[in-house]
Structures are given as structure tokens and as C-alpha cells.
């Protein structure tokens, strides 16, 4: 039997395109207004946008029918809590609490509001009532903002985490390279998700900063001092944050050399750029599969998925 999952999410208007690209890549499904249905099971804490995951155990045409079904469930542990997952169906606050109480009344076990041993979620979606195990997303990326070394032009941890998920939707057996790792923002997010990644940078100060940050979070040193244009080897995925400087522009020939190296090193790459480089991306043999733009005020970055 194929399991079904319902994920709820939230994002700022400026990150809507990023959120859609990341969750569509991770879950293999199109997004609804507030939720996504998928057969893929991922930890809700992987994405900076996911709020919770409901693993559907029972489904019914009415709340009464659903309540009858949940009576057959054996609760793990002795205490539980039922929460209402807000999806596309508009339901008032009072009605949500009423639904929680009604379902909880039919479960075998003791309801516990503060520290339950097991969490459940109930929701109504497109005329159907759903119930199942519930797990919540934890803002792991938020903890990583408190790192000792920072650059003003470095990616934010929220953006970095989403980019990693776009590059590496399937973690198992995937080897990843960050060839312009800077202070290691992408590395920290990837390693925290159990991804096999290494990084390098041509700037010795950046390499030193990345090592300090990795050590701060108890992570292994996976950084080396190197120019990506001289790297050898082959990786399943590559994340390239094109060097960005407030005062000068990277020459086109250097951009081309970096993109040629990216094509040589990996079949799939996610390229982050503040400039229009489509013609260079296509010239080195990449195909642009998907893209989005992330804006912060008047500043914007393009996230380009290349295969």
C-alpha cells in the first residue's frame, strides 16, 4: 500500500517562487494554496518552508465516519494530542478546536496538551477528512545564523537550505560539491541534513572562515583551498554561488571558465547568480531545467537548475 502524506507550508511573498521550486523538487507534486499532497516521505525539518507532515492513516467522507475509524487505532505510549492542520479549506478557529476534541474523544489513550508522547493531525481537504501521525518542521536553518564568521554578501541560511534541497532532493548515495564555498553557509546546511558534501574556495580567508564555522557546529572539516578550474573528479550534484562583489563585476571569460568546470565536474548543477548568464550556461553544454528569482528589496538572485 502506497502511503499518502499531506504537508503544510508557509513562505514570505518574496520567497514564493523559491518555495514552489524547492517543494516541487522535494515532493514531486504541485503546491496547493497552503498544502501539498505527496507519496514521498521527507522530514518536515528539511525545508525552511514546511510546517508539518501528516501521514494519512484514515480517510473518510465525513467527520463522523473518520471518528469511527480512529477508534480502531492503538496509540503508541500513554498520551497524545490532536492538532488541526490548516489546508485549503477555510475552517474557523472554534470549529478547528471542536474537530480536535471530537477526534481525540474517540482515541484510546489520555489527551495531553503540553508534552504528549504522540502527535496526531486531522484536516479536511477537498471534501475529504484525513487523520494520521503528525510531525513538525524545526527551524534548523535559524540556529545556523549564529555562526562566528559572516560575509555581507553570503547567502542567508534559509536560502542556502532551500538551494541544497533543490540540488539534492534524494540524499542517499549522492556526492555533492560546493566549489566556491565562501564561509561555508551551504556546507553547514547540507551537512546538517546528512548530505555527503565537500567544498573548496580560492580565497584562503574564506576557507579559514568556513572551517571555523563548521567547527562551531561540531561538523568535520570538508573544505580545501583550491581553484575550481583545476579540480578533478566527478560529483552527482554541484552548487555554484557565482562570486559577487559590490564594487566590481566578474569578467565574462572567468565566468565561462567556472561554468565549464561545473559542467565537467557534475551532471546536475544549481547555479546562483546576480547577473544574466543564460548564454554562458548554454554555451558550456548545460540545459536550463528550471529557475526562480529570489528578491530582497531591490536586490535579486537567480537560482538556475542546470542538467
C-alpha positions as CSV (number, residue, x, y, z in Angstrom):
1,X,0.0,0.0,0.0
2,X,1.4,3.4,-1.0
3,X,1.3,5.9,1.9
4,X,0.0,9.4,1.3
5,X,1.3,12.5,3.1
6,X,-0.1,16.0,3.4
7,X,2.5,18.8,4.1
8,X,1.5,22.3,5.1
9,X,3.8,25.2,4.4
10,X,4.3,28.9,4.7
11,X,6.5,31.4,3.0
12,X,7.0,35.2,2.5
13,X,5.8,36.7,-0.7
14,X,9.4,37.5,-1.8
15,X,10.3,33.7,-1.5
16,X,7.2,32.3,-3.1
17,X,9.0,31.2,-6.3
18,X,11.8,29.7,-4.3
19,X,9.4,27.8,-2.0
20,X,7.5,26.4,-5.0
21,X,10.7,25.2,-6.8
22,X,12.1,23.6,-3.6
23,X,8.9,21.8,-2.5
24,X,8.1,20.7,-6.0
25,X,11.6,19.2,-6.3
26,X,11.5,17.6,-2.9
27,X,8.0,16.2,-3.0
28,X,7.4,15.6,-6.7
29,X,4.0,17.3,-6.6
30,X,2.4,20.7,-7.4
31,X,1.7,23.0,-4.5
32,X,-1.8,24.0,-3.3
33,X,-2.5,27.3,-1.6
34,X,-1.4,26.0,1.8
35,X,-0.5,22.4,1.4
36,X,0.9,19.7,-0.8
37,X,-0.2,16.1,-1.2
38,X,2.6,13.6,-2.0
39,X,3.6,10.0,-1.8
40,X,7.1,11.0,-0.8
41,X,8.1,10.9,2.9
42,X,10.6,13.5,4.0
43,X,11.5,15.0,7.3
44,X,9.5,18.2,7.7
45,X,12.6,19.9,9.1
46,X,14.4,19.6,5.8
47,X,12.7,22.5,4.2
48,X,12.6,26.0,5.7
49,X,9.1,26.4,4.5
50,X,7.3,23.2,5.8
51,X,5.2,23.5,9.0
52,X,4.1,19.9,9.5
53,X,3.7,16.5,7.9
54,X,0.5,14.5,8.2
55,X,1.0,10.8,7.4
56,X,-2.5,9.7,6.4
57,X,-3.7,6.7,8.3
58,X,-7.5,7.1,7.8
59,X,-9.6,8.9,5.2
60,X,-13.4,9.4,5.2
61,X,-16.2,11.4,3.6
62,X,-17.4,12.8,7.0
63,X,-16.0,13.6,10.4
64,X,-18.4,11.1,12.0
65,X,-17.1,8.3,9.8
66,X,-13.5,9.4,10.5
67,X,-14.2,9.3,14.3
68,X,-15.4,5.7,14.0
69,X,-12.3,4.7,12.1
70,X,-9.8,6.2,14.6
71,X,-11.4,4.1,17.4
72,X,-9.5,1.1,16.0
73,X,-6.1,2.8,16.3
74,X,-3.7,1.8,19.0
75,X,-1.9,4.9,20.4
76,X,1.8,4.5,21.0
77,X,2.6,5.5,24.5
78,X,0.0,6.6,27.0
79,X,-0.6,10.2,26.0
80,X,-1.5,12.0,22.8
81,X,-2.5,15.3,21.3
82,X,-4.6,16.0,18.1
83,X,-4.0,19.2,16.1
84,X,-5.9,20.6,13.2
85,X,-3.8,21.1,10.1
86,X,-4.9,24.1,8.1
87,X,-5.2,23.4,4.4
88,X,-7.1,25.0,1.6
89,X,-10.5,24.5,3.3
90,X,-11.4,27.6,5.4
91,X,-12.5,26.5,8.8
92,X,-12.9,28.8,11.8
93,X,-10.8,28.6,14.9
94,X,-13.6,27.4,17.1
95,X,-14.6,24.7,14.6
96,X,-10.9,23.5,14.4
97,X,-10.8,23.1,18.2
98,X,-14.2,21.3,18.1
99,X,-12.8,18.8,15.5
100,X,-9.7,18.2,17.6
101,X,-11.8,17.4,20.6
102,X,-14.2,15.1,18.7
103,X,-11.4,13.0,17.2
104,X,-9.5,13.0,20.5
105,X,-12.6,11.7,22.3
106,X,-12.6,8.6,20.1
107,X,-8.9,7.7,20.5
108,X,-7.8,5.2,23.1
109,X,-5.4,6.9,25.5
110,X,-5.1,10.1,27.5
111,X,-5.1,13.5,25.9
112,X,-2.1,15.6,26.9
113,X,-1.9,19.3,25.8
114,X,1.7,20.1,26.7
115,X,4.0,17.2,26.3
116,X,2.2,14.3,24.6
117,X,4.1,11.1,23.7
118,X,2.4,11.0,20.3
119,X,1.1,13.8,18.0
120,X,-1.8,13.3,15.5
121,X,-3.2,15.7,12.9
122,X,-6.7,15.9,11.4
123,X,-7.8,18.0,8.4
124,X,-10.4,18.5,5.7
125,X,-9.1,18.6,2.2
126,X,-11.3,18.9,-0.9
127,X,-14.3,17.4,0.8
128,X,-12.4,14.5,2.4
129,X,-11.5,14.2,6.1
130,X,-7.9,12.9,6.8
131,X,-6.3,11.8,10.0
132,X,-2.8,10.4,10.8
133,X,0.6,10.8,12.6
134,X,1.9,14.3,12.8
135,X,5.5,15.7,12.9
136,X,6.5,19.3,12.9
137,X,9.2,21.1,11.0
138,X,12.0,22.5,13.1
139,X,13.8,25.8,12.0
140,X,17.3,24.2,11.9
141,X,18.5,26.8,9.5
142,X,17.6,29.5,12.1
143,X,20.1,28.1,14.5
144,X,22.8,28.3,11.9
145,X,22.5,32.0,11.6
146,X,24.5,32.2,14.8
147,X,27.9,31.4,13.3
148,X,31.2,33.1,14.2
149,X,32.2,34.1,10.6
150,X,30.0,36.1,8.3
151,X,30.1,37.9,4.9
152,X,27.7,40.6,4.0
153,X,27.3,39.0,0.5
154,X,26.9,35.4,1.8
155,X,23.7,33.5,1.2
156,X,21.2,33.6,4.1
157,X,20.8,30.3,5.8
158,X,17.2,29.9,4.8
159,X,18.0,30.5,1.1
160,X,21.1,28.2,1.4
161,X,19.0,25.3,2.8
162,X,16.4,25.6,0.1
163,X,19.1,25.7,-2.6
164,X,20.6,22.5,-1.2
165,X,17.2,20.8,-1.3
166,X,16.8,21.8,-4.9
167,X,20.2,20.4,-5.8
168,X,19.9,17.2,-3.7
169,X,16.3,16.1,-3.4
170,X,17.4,12.5,-2.8
171,X,20.2,12.3,-0.2
172,X,21.2,8.6,-0.3
173,X,24.4,7.9,-2.3
174,X,24.6,11.5,-3.6
175,X,28.1,13.1,-3.7
176,X,27.9,16.9,-3.8
177,X,30.5,19.7,-4.4
178,X,30.4,23.4,-3.4
179,X,33.4,24.8,-5.4
180,X,33.1,28.4,-4.2
181,X,32.0,27.7,-0.7
182,X,32.9,31.0,0.9
183,X,32.3,30.9,4.7
184,X,30.5,27.5,4.3
185,X,26.9,28.5,4.6
186,X,25.8,25.9,2.1
187,X,28.1,23.3,3.6
188,X,26.6,23.7,7.1
189,X,23.0,23.3,5.8
190,X,23.9,20.3,3.7
191,X,25.9,18.5,6.4
192,X,23.0,19.1,8.9
193,X,20.8,17.1,6.6
194,X,23.2,14.2,6.3
195,X,24.4,15.1,2.8
196,X,27.8,13.9,1.6
197,X,29.4,17.3,0.5
198,X,32.8,18.8,0.2
199,X,33.8,22.4,-0.5
200,X,36.6,24.5,-1.7
201,X,37.5,28.1,-2.3
202,X,40.3,30.0,-4.0
203,X,40.3,32.6,-1.1
204,X,42.3,31.4,1.9
205,X,40.4,33.8,4.2
206,X,37.1,32.2,3.1
207,X,38.5,28.7,3.7
208,X,39.6,29.6,7.1
209,X,36.2,31.2,7.9
210,X,34.4,28.1,6.6
211,X,36.5,25.8,8.8
212,X,35.8,28.0,11.9
213,X,32.0,27.8,11.1
214,X,32.0,24.1,10.6
215,X,33.9,23.5,13.8
216,X,31.5,25.8,15.7
217,X,28.6,23.4,14.8
218,X,30.6,20.3,15.5
219,X,31.0,19.4,11.8
220,X,34.0,17.9,10.2
221,X,36.4,19.9,8.0
222,X,35.4,19.2,4.5
223,X,37.0,22.3,3.0
224,X,40.1,22.7,0.9
225,X,42.0,25.6,-0.7
226,X,41.6,25.2,-4.4
227,X,40.5,26.9,-7.7
228,X,37.5,25.0,-9.1
229,X,39.0,25.3,-12.6
230,X,41.8,22.9,-11.5
231,X,39.6,20.4,-9.7
232,X,39.3,16.8,-10.8
233,X,36.7,14.1,-10.1
234,X,33.0,13.7,-10.7
235,X,30.0,14.5,-8.5
236,X,26.3,13.8,-8.6
237,X,25.4,17.4,-7.9
238,X,27.2,20.8,-7.7
239,X,26.1,24.1,-6.1
240,X,27.8,27.1,-7.5
241,X,27.3,30.5,-6.0
242,X,28.9,32.7,-8.6
243,X,31.3,35.2,-6.9
244,X,29.6,38.5,-6.3
245,X,31.2,41.8,-5.5
246,X,29.5,45.1,-4.7
247,X,32.3,47.1,-6.4
248,X,33.3,45.1,-9.4
249,X,31.9,42.6,-12.0
250,X,33.5,39.2,-12.6
251,X,34.9,39.1,-16.2
252,X,32.9,37.1,-18.7
253,X,35.9,34.9,-19.5
254,X,36.2,33.9,-15.8
255,X,32.5,33.2,-15.6
256,X,32.8,31.0,-18.6
257,X,35.7,29.1,-17.2
258,X,33.9,28.5,-13.9
259,X,30.8,27.2,-15.8
260,X,32.9,24.9,-18.0
261,X,34.4,23.5,-14.8
262,X,31.0,23.0,-13.3
263,X,29.9,21.1,-16.4
264,X,33.0,18.9,-16.3
265,X,32.6,18.1,-12.6
266,X,28.8,17.3,-12.4
267,X,25.8,16.3,-14.4
268,X,23.4,18.4,-12.3
269,X,24.2,21.9,-11.0
270,X,22.3,24.6,-9.2
271,X,23.8,28.0,-10.1
272,X,23.2,31.1,-8.0
273,X,23.9,34.4,-9.8
274,X,23.1,38.1,-9.6
275,X,23.8,38.5,-13.3
276,X,22.2,37.3,-16.6
277,X,24.4,34.4,-17.6
278,X,22.0,32.2,-19.6
279,X,24.0,32.4,-22.8
280,X,27.2,31.2,-21.0
281,X,25.3,28.4,-19.2
282,X,24.0,27.1,-22.6
283,X,27.4,27.6,-24.3
284,X,29.1,25.1,-21.9
285,X,26.5,22.4,-22.7
286,X,24.1,22.8,-19.8
287,X,20.3,22.8,-20.3
288,X,18.3,25.1,-18.0
289,X,15.7,22.8,-16.5
290,X,14.1,25.2,-14.0
291,X,14.7,28.6,-12.4
292,X,13.4,31.1,-10.0
293,X,14.3,34.6,-8.8
294,X,14.7,35.5,-5.1
295,X,14.3,39.1,-4.2
296,X,15.2,41.1,-1.2
297,X,14.3,44.7,-1.6
298,X,15.9,45.9,-4.8
299,X,18.5,43.1,-4.8
300,X,17.7,39.8,-6.6
301,X,19.4,36.4,-7.1
302,X,18.6,33.9,-9.8
303,X,18.5,30.2,-8.9
304,X,19.2,28.2,-12.1
305,X,18.8,24.4,-12.2
306,X,21.1,23.0,-14.9
307,X,21.3,19.5,-16.3
